[in-house]
Amino acid sequence: MPRYEMGDTDIEALAAYLRTLNFQTTPGLTATDLHFATIVARNADEIDRRSVLEILNRFVTDKNAGTRNESKRASRGAFYRDFMDDSYRKWRLHVWELEGSPDTWSTQLEALYAAQPVFALMGGTGKGSWRPVHEFCQTNEVPCIFPITDQPVTDEDFYSIYLSGGIAQAARAVAENMDLILQTADSPSFNPLDRNGAASVGTEKKARVVQVYRHGSAGGAMAKTIRTLLEDSEWSSHDHVIQDAGAPSVHFWRTLYAEQPNSILFVWLSAEDMKNFAESGSGGLTGRPELVLLSETISGPDAFASPQIAPTRVVSLFELREGRDRSLQRLRAWLKPRGLQPTNDRIQADSYLAVTLMSSAVKHMRRNFSREYMIEIIEHGLDNSVFRSVYPRLTLGPNQRFASKGAYILRPSDTDPENWIPIGETRAH
């Protein structure tokens, strides 16, 4: 091992760093057990909640099965292996169910943590902003590894790591590629630039963007982000907010087409709210949009079954279909012998990735049970993960908290309308 001469300045810097380290007893750790929690908010879909818990509970059950006699080896193993054997702990998974709106979650989290401290949070799901969970984890220095949320908070704080930037990431991809999205459409009226690339004379704004979303939904957050990003641009934006219960009717859509002809239509609605959308393009129409843009994050697979009333584009944070199916084979091979049925690919895959990466990080920590060290192991090891859930590429580094950092803008292939391909140079990073 190399040795270095250290002056007074070096010693002061080292001492300052050591003073930042936590030397207290690690919460959630006992001589025999390592406690984790997962958050499943009541506002999440019941099938999604059940899928998360199925994956995590079964993995923990398998891990605690003692198939390699880990408990006895930890107490009576060879002395030259004690750094490995002594580190063995049984996992205890606690389910933290959060009720009510997200603004009430902070109090619930503090009460749950006081009743049972945990080493880390893993996976979990809930609708709406994840900010209360994020702030709880940052305040209490509890790692939160890959929660399934479309509204993560920031890429800057330390203790929460997300699979992607969610709808804000998708919104940025749309705003940054507006010209390209329109230039790849079929009609020349989609292109707001003249042949020399200059803005059309006599217009202050480019083509009109109409955003449709339900009040208080993820679509509303998507629309707000896009509206902010386009605020100082040449694009005008108009919001159409749905307040009524039930999915918008075919009449609603046809009326909208008539009132907003030749618009660029952004539809940020859930699959349930989209159920009449596919029928709205049939029959005679008094108006139609120039282009339709949807989000796979918000609408799911229904985003690819839109009516052919206009050229359609889909913004997606996920791997292309062929690569996604190939990656999911690993998950399905794990599910089948355990009698678990495929439900929601993304929910199950994200949960499996979170728990397997946590397992790998704990194994590599050996006896050095440190939350910060575990996060650093995940940062360094994610690139080498064989399984990457439904994402094209996952990578982390210091001060990076979104593992998947790009997005695709997809269009139907000219030769096979069911095959969706990226437009131009847009791609997921």
C-alpha positions as CSV (number, residue, x, y, z in Angstrom):
1,M,0.0,0.0,0.0
2,P,1.4,3.4,-0.9
3,R,2.2,5.9,1.9
4,Y,2.0,9.6,1.7
5,E,3.5,12.5,3.6
6,M,0.7,14.7,4.8
7,G,1.2,18.3,5.8
8,D,-1.0,20.3,8.3
9,T,-3.4,21.4,5.5
10,D,-3.9,17.8,4.3
11,I,-4.5,16.6,7.9
12,E,-7.1,19.4,8.4
13,A,-8.9,18.5,5.2
14,L,-8.9,14.8,6.1
15,A,-10.2,15.6,9.6
16,A,-13.0,17.8,8.2
17,Y,-14.1,14.9,5.9
18,L,-14.0,12.4,8.8
19,R,-16.2,14.7,10.9
20,T,-18.9,14.5,8.2
21,L,-19.2,10.7,8.5
22,N,-21.9,9.1,10.6
23,F,-20.5,7.0,13.4
24,Q,-23.8,6.3,15.2
25,T,-25.5,3.0,15.3
26,T,-27.0,2.3,11.8
27,P,-30.8,2.4,12.0
28,G,-32.5,-0.7,10.8
29,L,-29.5,-2.9,11.6
30,T,-29.3,-5.6,14.4
31,A,-27.0,-8.4,15.0
32,T,-29.3,-10.8,13.1
33,D,-31.6,-8.7,10.9
34,L,-31.5,-5.9,8.3
35,H,-34.7,-4.0,8.0
36,F,-36.1,-2.5,4.8
37,A,-39.4,-0.8,3.9
38,T,-41.3,-0.3,0.7
39,I,-43.9,2.4,0.2
40,V,-47.2,1.5,-1.4
41,A,-49.6,4.5,-1.4
42,R,-53.3,3.8,-1.3
43,N,-53.8,6.1,-4.3
44,A,-51.8,3.7,-6.6
45,D,-53.6,1.2,-8.8
46,E,-54.5,-2.0,-6.8
47,I,-52.9,-4.3,-9.4
48,D,-49.7,-2.2,-9.4
49,R,-49.6,-2.3,-5.6
50,R,-50.0,-6.1,-5.5
51,S,-47.4,-6.5,-8.3
52,V,-44.8,-4.6,-6.3
53,L,-45.4,-6.6,-3.1
54,E,-45.4,-9.9,-4.9
55,I,-42.0,-9.3,-6.3
56,L,-40.4,-7.9,-3.2
57,N,-42.0,-10.4,-0.8
58,R,-41.0,-13.4,-2.9
59,F,-37.4,-12.2,-3.3
60,V,-37.1,-11.6,0.4
61,T,-38.6,-15.1,1.2
62,D,-36.1,-16.7,-1.2
63,K,-33.2,-14.7,0.3
64,N,-34.1,-15.8,3.8
65,A,-34.6,-19.4,3.0
66,G,-31.1,-20.3,4.2
67,T,-30.3,-22.6,1.3
68,R,-26.5,-22.2,2.0
69,N,-26.8,-22.5,5.8
70,E,-25.9,-18.9,6.1
71,S,-27.0,-18.5,9.7
72,K,-24.7,-21.3,11.1
73,R,-21.8,-20.2,8.9
74,A,-22.1,-16.7,10.3
75,S,-21.7,-18.0,13.9
76,R,-19.3,-20.9,13.3
77,G,-17.6,-20.2,9.9
78,A,-13.9,-20.4,9.2
79,F,-11.9,-17.4,10.7
80,Y,-10.6,-16.4,7.3
81,R,-14.2,-16.0,6.0
82,D,-15.5,-14.1,9.0
83,F,-15.6,-10.8,7.0
84,M,-18.1,-12.4,4.7
85,D,-20.0,-14.8,7.1
86,D,-20.4,-12.3,9.9
87,S,-22.1,-9.9,7.6
88,Y,-25.1,-12.2,7.0
89,R,-28.4,-10.8,8.1
90,K,-31.9,-11.9,7.5
91,W,-33.9,-9.4,5.6
92,R,-37.1,-7.9,7.2
93,L,-39.4,-6.1,4.7
94,H,-41.9,-3.7,6.1
95,V,-44.8,-2.4,4.0
96,W,-45.5,1.3,4.6
97,E,-49.0,2.1,3.3
98,L,-49.6,5.8,2.9
99,E,-53.1,7.1,2.9
100,G,-54.7,10.3,1.8
101,S,-53.1,13.0,-0.5
102,P,-49.3,13.4,-0.8
103,D,-49.3,16.5,1.4
104,T,-50.2,14.2,4.4
105,W,-47.5,11.7,3.8
106,S,-44.7,13.4,5.7
107,T,-46.4,12.9,9.1
108,Q,-47.2,9.3,8.3
109,L,-43.6,8.6,7.3
110,E,-42.2,10.1,10.5
111,A,-44.5,7.9,12.6
112,L,-43.7,4.8,10.6
113,Y,-40.0,5.4,10.9
114,A,-40.2,6.1,14.6
115,A,-42.1,2.8,15.2
116,Q,-39.6,0.8,13.1
117,P,-36.4,2.4,11.8
118,V,-35.2,0.9,8.5
119,F,-31.9,0.7,6.7
120,A,-33.3,1.8,3.3
121,L,-36.5,2.1,1.3
122,M,-36.6,0.1,-2.0
123,G,-39.1,0.1,-4.8
124,G,-42.6,1.1,-3.9
125,T,-45.2,3.0,-5.8
126,G,-47.6,5.9,-5.5
127,K,-49.4,8.5,-7.7
128,G,-48.7,12.2,-7.5
129,S,-45.6,14.0,-6.5
130,W,-42.9,12.0,-4.7
131,R,-41.6,15.1,-2.9
132,P,-42.9,14.2,0.6
133,V,-41.0,10.8,0.5
134,H,-37.9,12.5,-1.1
135,E,-37.7,15.1,1.6
136,F,-38.3,12.6,4.4
137,C,-35.4,10.5,3.0
138,Q,-33.1,13.5,2.7
139,T,-33.8,14.7,6.2
140,N,-33.4,11.3,7.8
141,E,-30.6,10.1,5.6
142,V,-32.5,7.1,4.5
143,P,-31.7,5.7,1.0
144,C,-34.7,5.4,-1.3
145,I,-33.7,3.1,-4.2
146,F,-35.7,3.2,-7.4
147,P,-39.3,4.0,-6.3
148,I,-41.8,3.7,-9.1
149,T,-42.9,7.3,-9.6
150,D,-43.5,9.4,-12.6
151,Q,-43.0,12.6,-10.6
152,P,-39.5,12.4,-9.0
153,V,-38.2,15.5,-7.4
154,T,-34.6,16.4,-8.3
155,D,-31.4,15.1,-9.7
156,E,-29.3,16.8,-7.1
157,D,-30.0,15.4,-3.5
158,F,-28.1,12.4,-2.3
159,Y,-30.4,9.8,-0.7
160,S,-33.0,9.2,-3.4
161,I,-32.2,7.4,-6.7
162,Y,-34.7,7.2,-9.5
163,L,-35.0,5.2,-12.6
164,S,-35.8,8.2,-14.7
165,G,-36.8,11.9,-14.5
166,G,-40.4,10.8,-15.2
167,I,-42.8,13.1,-17.0
168,A,-40.5,16.1,-16.6
169,Q,-37.9,14.2,-18.6
170,A,-40.5,13.4,-21.3
171,A,-41.7,17.0,-21.4
172,R,-38.2,18.3,-22.0
173,A,-37.7,15.8,-24.8
174,V,-40.9,17.2,-26.4
175,A,-40.0,20.8,-25.9
176,E,-36.5,20.4,-27.2
177,N,-37.6,18.6,-30.4
178,M,-40.7,20.5,-31.4
179,D,-39.4,21.4,-34.9
180,L,-38.2,17.9,-35.5
181,I,-41.5,16.4,-34.4
182,L,-43.4,18.6,-36.9
183,Q,-40.9,18.3,-39.7
184,T,-41.3,14.5,-39.8
185,A,-45.1,14.8,-40.2
186,D,-46.7,14.3,-43.6
187,S,-48.3,17.7,-44.3
188,P,-46.2,20.7,-45.3
189,S,-48.3,22.8,-43.1
190,F,-46.7,21.1,-40.1
191,N,-43.4,22.9,-40.7
192,P,-43.5,26.4,-39.2
193,L,-40.3,27.4,-41.0
194,D,-39.8,28.5,-44.6
195,R,-37.5,26.8,-46.9
196,N,-34.5,28.9,-45.7
197,G,-35.2,27.9,-42.1
198,A,-36.4,31.4,-41.1
199,A,-39.6,32.0,-39.1
200,S,-42.7,32.7,-41.3
201,V,-43.2,36.4,-41.8
202,G,-46.1,38.1,-40.1
203,T,-46.5,35.5,-37.3
204,E,-45.5,36.0,-33.7
205,K,-46.1,32.5,-32.7
206,K,-45.7,29.1,-34.5
207,A,-48.4,26.5,-34.8
208,R,-50.9,26.4,-31.9
209,V,-50.4,23.6,-29.3
210,V,-53.5,22.3,-27.5
211,Q,-52.9,20.2,-24.4
212,V,-55.6,17.9,-23.1
213,Y,-55.3,16.5,-19.5
214,R,-57.4,15.8,-16.4
215,H,-57.2,18.2,-13.5
216,G,-54.9,17.0,-10.8
217,S,-53.4,14.2,-12.8
218,A,-49.9,13.3,-14.0
219,G,-51.0,14.8,-17.4
220,G,-51.5,18.1,-15.6
221,A,-47.9,18.0,-14.4
222,M,-46.8,17.2,-17.9
223,A,-48.7,20.0,-19.4
224,K,-47.5,22.5,-16.8
225,T,-43.8,21.5,-17.5
226,I,-44.3,21.9,-21.3
227,R,-46.1,25.2,-20.9
228,T,-43.2,26.5,-18.9
229,L,-40.6,25.2,-21.3
230,L,-42.4,26.8,-24.3
231,E,-43.1,30.1,-22.5
232,D,-40.3,32.0,-24.1
233,S,-40.4,30.2,-27.4
234,E,-42.3,30.8,-30.6
235,W,-44.9,28.2,-29.8
236,S,-48.4,29.2,-28.4
237,S,-50.0,26.8,-26.0
238,H,-53.6,26.4,-24.9
239,D,-54.8,24.0,-22.2
240,H,-58.1,22.0,-22.3
241,V,-58.6,20.7,-18.7
242,I,-61.1,17.8,-18.1
243,Q,-63.0,18.2,-14.9
244,D,-66.0,15.8,-15.3
245,A,-65.9,12.3,-14.1
246,G,-65.7,9.5,-16.7
247,A,-63.8,9.3,-19.9
248,P,-64.3,12.1,-22.4
249,S,-66.9,11.0,-25.0
250,V,-66.5,10.7,-28.8
251,H,-68.6,13.8,-29.0
252,F,-66.1,15.6,-26.8
253,W,-63.2,14.8,-29.1
254,R,-65.0,15.7,-32.3
255,T,-66.1,19.0,-30.8
256,L,-62.5,19.7,-29.8
257,Y,-61.3,18.9,-33.4
258,A,-63.9,21.3,-34.8
259,E,-63.0,24.1,-32.3
260,Q,-59.3,23.7,-32.6
261,P,-58.7,22.8,-36.3
262,N,-55.1,22.4,-37.6
263,S,-53.8,22.4,-34.0
264,I,-50.9,20.3,-32.6
265,L,-52.8,18.1,-30.1
266,F,-51.0,16.9,-27.0
267,V,-53.1,14.3,-25.3
268,W,-51.9,13.6,-21.7
269,L,-54.6,11.2,-20.5
270,S,-54.6,7.8,-18.8
271,A,-55.7,4.6,-20.6
272,E,-59.1,4.8,-18.8
273,D,-59.7,8.4,-20.1
274,M,-58.5,7.4,-23.6
275,K,-61.1,4.6,-24.1
276,N,-63.3,6.7,-26.5
277,F,-60.4,8.4,-28.2
278,A,-59.8,5.6,-30.8
279,E,-63.3,5.9,-32.1
280,S,-63.3,9.7,-32.5
281,G,-61.5,9.6,-35.9
282,S,-64.2,7.6,-37.7
283,G,-67.0,9.2,-39.8
284,G,-67.2,12.8,-41.1
285,L,-65.3,15.4,-39.2
286,T,-65.6,19.2,-39.5
287,G,-62.0,19.7,-38.3
288,R,-59.0,17.7,-37.4
289,P,-55.6,18.3,-35.7
290,E,-52.5,18.6,-37.8
291,L,-50.6,16.2,-35.4
292,V,-51.3,14.1,-32.3
293,L,-48.7,13.5,-29.6
294,L,-49.2,11.1,-26.7
295,S,-47.1,9.8,-23.8
296,E,-46.4,6.1,-23.1
297,T,-45.7,7.0,-19.5
298,I,-49.2,8.4,-19.0
299,S,-51.3,6.4,-21.4
300,G,-49.4,3.1,-21.4
301,P,-49.8,0.8,-24.5
302,D,-53.0,2.7,-25.4
303,A,-50.7,5.5,-26.7
304,F,-49.9,3.3,-29.7
305,A,-53.6,2.7,-30.5
306,S,-54.7,6.2,-31.3
307,P,-57.1,7.1,-34.1
308,Q,-55.6,7.8,-37.5
309,I,-57.1,11.3,-37.7
310,A,-53.7,12.8,-38.1
311,P,-50.0,11.7,-38.0
312,T,-49.3,10.5,-34.5
313,R,-46.2,10.6,-32.3
314,V,-45.5,9.0,-28.9
315,V,-42.9,10.2,-26.4
316,S,-41.4,7.3,-24.6
317,L,-38.9,6.9,-21.8
318,F,-38.6,3.1,-22.4
319,E,-36.7,0.7,-24.5
320,L,-38.0,0.0,-28.0
321,R,-40.3,-3.0,-28.2
322,E,-37.8,-5.6,-29.5
323,G,-35.1,-4.7,-27.0
324,R,-37.7,-4.5,-24.2
325,D,-39.1,-8.0,-24.8
326,R,-35.5,-9.3,-24.9
327,S,-34.7,-7.7,-21.5
328,L,-38.0,-8.9,-19.9
329,Q,-37.1,-12.5,-20.6
330,R,-34.9,-12.5,-17.6
331,L,-37.8,-11.4,-15.4
332,R,-40.2,-13.9,-16.9
333,A,-37.7,-16.7,-16.3
334,W,-37.7,-15.7,-12.6
335,L,-41.5,-15.4,-12.3
336,K,-42.5,-18.7,-13.9
337,P,-40.9,-21.2,-11.5
338,R,-42.4,-19.2,-8.6
339,G,-45.9,-19.4,-9.9
340,L,-46.1,-15.6,-10.4
341,Q,-48.0,-14.3,-13.4
342,P,-46.9,-11.4,-15.6
343,T,-49.1,-8.3,-14.9
344,N,-47.6,-4.9,-15.5
345,D,-44.2,-5.3,-17.2
346,R,-42.9,-2.0,-16.0
347,I,-44.0,-2.3,-12.4
348,Q,-42.7,-5.9,-12.0
349,A,-39.5,-5.2,-13.8
350,D,-38.7,-2.0,-11.8
351,S,-39.4,-3.8,-8.6
352,Y,-37.2,-6.7,-9.5
353,L,-34.4,-4.4,-10.5
354,A,-34.6,-2.5,-7.2
355,V,-34.5,-5.5,-5.0
356,T,-31.7,-7.3,-7.0
357,L,-29.5,-4.2,-7.0
358,M,-30.1,-3.8,-3.3
359,S,-29.1,-7.4,-2.7
360,S,-26.0,-7.0,-4.7
361,A,-25.0,-3.8,-2.9
362,V,-25.6,-5.4,0.6
363,K,-23.5,-8.4,-0.4
364,H,-20.6,-6.1,-1.5
365,M,-20.7,-4.1,1.7
366,R,-19.8,-7.1,3.7
367,R,-19.5,-5.9,7.3
368,N,-19.3,-2.2,6.4
369,F,-23.0,-1.4,6.9
370,S,-23.2,2.1,5.8
371,R,-26.1,3.7,3.9
372,E,-23.7,6.1,2.1
373,Y,-21.4,3.2,1.1
374,M,-24.4,1.2,-0.2
375,I,-25.4,4.2,-2.4
376,E,-21.9,4.5,-3.8
377,I,-21.9,0.8,-4.6
378,I,-25.1,1.2,-6.6
379,E,-23.7,4.2,-8.3
380,H,-20.6,2.3,-9.4
381,G,-22.3,-1.0,-10.2
382,L,-25.4,0.0,-12.1
383,D,-23.6,0.1,-15.5
384,N,-22.7,-3.5,-15.1
385,S,-26.2,-4.7,-14.3
386,V,-27.3,-7.5,-16.7
387,F,-30.9,-6.6,-16.2
388,R,-32.1,-3.1,-16.9
389,S,-35.9,-3.3,-16.5
390,V,-37.7,-1.6,-19.4
391,Y,-35.1,1.1,-20.0
392,P,-32.6,1.2,-22.9
393,R,-29.6,2.2,-20.7
394,L,-29.0,2.8,-17.0
395,T,-26.1,4.6,-15.6
396,L,-25.3,6.6,-12.5
397,G,-22.4,8.7,-11.2
398,P,-21.7,11.1,-8.3
399,N,-24.5,13.7,-8.1
400,Q,-26.6,11.8,-10.7
401,R,-29.9,10.6,-9.5
402,F,-31.8,9.7,-12.7
403,A,-30.5,6.4,-14.1
404,S,-32.1,6.7,-17.5
405,K,-31.6,10.1,-18.9
406,G,-33.2,10.4,-22.4
407,A,-36.3,9.7,-24.4
408,Y,-37.6,8.6,-27.7
409,I,-40.0,10.4,-29.9
410,L,-41.6,7.5,-31.9
411,R,-43.6,7.3,-35.1
412,P,-45.2,4.3,-37.0
413,S,-42.9,2.7,-39.5
414,D,-43.7,3.3,-43.2
415,T,-43.7,-0.4,-43.9
416,D,-45.3,-1.7,-40.7
417,P,-47.7,0.7,-38.9
418,E,-47.5,-1.5,-35.7
419,N,-43.7,-1.0,-35.5
420,W,-42.9,2.3,-33.9
421,I,-39.5,3.8,-34.6
422,P,-37.6,6.9,-33.4
423,I,-37.7,10.0,-35.5
424,G,-34.6,11.8,-36.5
425,E,-31.8,11.7,-33.9
426,T,-34.1,11.6,-30.9
427,R,-33.1,8.7,-28.7
428,A,-32.9,7.5,-25.1
429,H,-29.5,7.9,-23.5
